[in-house]
Amino acid sequence: MVKVRFEVPRGAPYYRVSREFPELVAEVTASYRLPNRLDRIELEIVGSQSAESLEALRHEPGVVSISRLATLGPLARFHMVAETAPIHLLERELAVLIRYPIIVQDGRFTIEVAGPVGQLQKLVEGLRHSYPFVEVLRFGRDRMRTVPDSLTPRQYALLHQALAAGYFDVPRRITLTQLAEKIGKSKSAVSSGLALVEKKIVESIAASPS
């Protein structure tokens, strides 16, 4: 398993919207191959301006079409058809497996990919040829995990805002106080919210068969 963060290149989908709305967390939840080097992408955007981001996405380079499926509080769901990104070309060429969601925030992708060590090394090399900045956050043996279904949209949003900001990185890239300021909430609200999210995740793991 390799976890990698890399910058969205200029002229690619998400470049404009992730910079115009840096507080938003966009999540690519699935991507399907279409003819003519196009992909159909299922996308969720979390944040107070998730609905407003539609027009910015519609005019991104490489985007053929986009439609909003639903909006639930801070969470908006979209379908998008766009040119196939280099990460997906590499995934298919090397026969590795991306763990969804792919997180996009503040001009950067964060992804986890599973596969043989040699193929993952080739993936990182390929990313460094295609993207302006690539940072390997973790490289090693690990199980692919999913977020429990019991999380509410607000808890889901808080979790991925914290993940994208580096709150769960080792060492942490942001303090609780800084995270609260970044997402516009009180420190106590963020602390209690994350505690409840962590409790649900631990309960989900404990309830899963080993």
C-alpha positions in Angstrom: 0.0 0.0 0.0 1.2 3.5 -0.8 -0.4 6.8 0.3 0.6 9.7 -1.9 -0.2 13.4 -2.0 0.4 15.4 -5.2 -0.6 18.7 -6.7 -3.3 19.1 -9.2 -1.5 20.3 -12.4 -2.5 23.6 -14.1 -5.0 22.9 -16.9 -6.5 19.8 -15.3 -9.9 19.2 -13.7 -10.1 20.4 -10.1 -7.2 22.9 -10.5 -9.5 25.9 -10.5 -12.2 24.8 -8.1 -9.8 23.5 -5.5 -8.0 26.8 -5.4 -11.1 29.1 -5.5 -12.7 27.1 -2.7 -9.8 25.8 -0.6 -12.0 25.0 2.4 -14.0 22.4 0.3 -13.1 18.7 0.4 -13.9 17.0 -3.0 -13.9 13.2 -3.0 -13.8 11.1 -6.2 -15.8 8.1 -5.0 -15.6 6.1 -8.3 -14.2 6.4 -11.8 -15.3 4.3 -14.9 -13.6 4.1 -18.2 -15.4 5.5 -21.3 -14.3 5.4 -24.9 -12.0 8.1 -26.3 -9.9 8.5 -23.2 -12.7 9.8 -21.1 -13.9 8.7 -17.6 -17.3 9.0 -15.9 -16.6 10.2 -12.3 -18.7 10.1 -9.3 -17.9 13.0 -7.1 -18.9 14.3 -3.7 -18.0 17.8 -2.5 -18.3 18.7 1.2 -18.3 22.2 2.6 -20.5 25.3 2.9 -19.9 26.3 -0.8 -20.4 22.8 -2.3 -23.3 23.9 -4.4 -21.5 27.0 -5.7 -18.6 24.9 -6.9 -20.7 23.4 -9.7 -20.2 26.3 -12.1 -16.4 26.4 -11.4 -16.2 22.7 -12.1 -18.3 23.0 -15.2 -15.6 25.3 -16.7 -12.6 23.3 -15.6 -10.2 22.2 -18.5 -10.8 18.6 -19.5 -14.4 18.5 -18.2 -16.9 17.4 -20.8 -20.1 17.5 -18.7 -21.2 17.6 -15.1 -24.5 17.3 -13.4 -25.5 17.6 -9.7 -27.4 14.6 -8.4 -28.3 15.7 -4.9 -27.5 18.2 -2.1 -27.7 17.3 1.6 -26.6 20.1 3.9 -22.9 20.6 3.3 -22.6 17.6 1.0 -23.3 17.7 -2.8 -23.1 14.8 -5.2 -22.1 15.1 -8.9 -21.6 13.0 -12.0 -18.8 14.2 -14.2 -17.4 13.1 -17.6 -13.8 14.3 -18.0 -10.6 13.4 -19.8 -8.8 10.5 -18.2 -6.3 11.7 -15.6 -2.7 10.4 -15.6 -3.3 8.7 -12.2 -6.0 6.5 -13.8 -3.8 5.8 -16.9 -1.1 4.6 -14.5 -3.5 2.6 -12.4 -4.7 0.7 -15.5 -1.2 0.3 -17.1 0.3 -1.1 -13.9 -2.8 -3.1 -12.8 -2.8 -1.6 -9.3 -5.9 -0.7 -7.2 -6.9 2.8 -6.1 -8.7 2.9 -2.8 -11.6 5.3 -3.0 -12.3 8.0 -2.2 -9.6 10.1 -3.8 -9.5 13.3 -1.8 -9.0 16.7 -3.5 -8.4 19.8 -1.4 -6.5 23.1 -1.7 -5.0 22.1 -5.0 -3.8 18.6 -4.0 -4.9 15.0 -4.4 -4.4 12.5 -1.6 -4.8 8.8 -2.7 -4.0 5.3 -1.4 -3.1 2.6 -3.9 -2.6 -1.2 -3.3 -0.5 -3.5 -5.4 2.9 -5.3 -5.6 5.8 -3.2 -4.2 7.5 -3.0 -7.6 4.3 -1.8 -9.3 3.8 0.8 -6.6 7.3 2.1 -7.0 6.6 2.5 -10.8 3.4 4.3 -9.9 5.3 6.8 -7.8 7.8 7.3 -10.6 5.1 7.8 -13.1 3.3 10.3 -10.9 6.5 12.3 -10.6 6.7 12.6 -14.4 3.0 13.7 -14.6 2.4 16.0 -11.6 4.4 19.0 -10.4 4.8 17.9 -6.8 4.6 14.3 -5.3 4.9 13.5 -1.6 4.9 9.8 -0.4 3.1 9.8 2.9 3.3 6.1 3.6 4.7 3.0 1.9 4.2 -0.4 3.4 1.9 -3.3 4.1 -1.5 -2.3 5.2 -5.1 -3.3 4.8 -7.5 -1.2 2.8 -10.1 0.3 5.1 -13.5 1.9 4.6 -15.4 4.5 6.5 -18.3 3.1 8.5 -21.8 3.8 7.1 -23.0 5.0 10.5 -21.3 8.4 10.1 -23.7 11.3 9.3 -22.9 13.7 6.4 -21.5 16.3 8.9 -19.3 13.7 10.6 -18.1 12.4 7.2 -17.3 16.0 6.2 -15.4 16.7 9.5 -13.4 13.4 9.1 -12.3 14.2 5.6 -11.5 17.8 6.4 -9.3 16.6 9.2 -7.7 14.0 6.9 -7.1 16.4 4.1 -5.6 19.0 6.5 -3.1 16.4 7.9 -4.6 16.2 11.4 -4.2 12.4 11.4 -0.7 12.4 9.8 2.3 11.2 11.9 3.6 13.7 12.9 0.5 15.9 12.7 0.7 18.7 10.1 -2.0 20.8 11.9 -3.1 21.3 15.5 -6.6 21.0 16.7 -6.8 24.8 17.2 -5.5 25.3 13.6 -8.0 22.8 12.2 -10.9 24.5 14.0 -9.8 27.9 12.6 -9.4 26.4 9.1 -12.9 25.0 9.0 -14.6 27.8 10.9 -15.7 25.9 14.0 -14.9 26.1 17.7 -12.1 24.0 19.1 -14.5 22.2 21.5 -17.0 21.4 18.7 -14.2 20.0 16.5 -12.7 18.0 19.4 -16.1 16.5 20.4 -17.0 15.8 16.8 -13.7 14.0 16.1 -14.0 12.0 19.3 -17.4 10.7 18.2 -16.1 9.9 14.7 -13.2 8.0 16.1 -15.5 6.1 18.5 -17.7 5.0 15.5 -14.7 4.0 13.5 -13.3 1.9 16.4 -16.7 0.3 17.0 -16.9 -0.5 13.3 -13.5 -2.2 13.3 -14.2 -4.1 16.5 -17.5 -5.4 15.0 -15.9 -6.5 11.8 -14.8 -10.2 11.4 -11.0 -10.6 11.8 
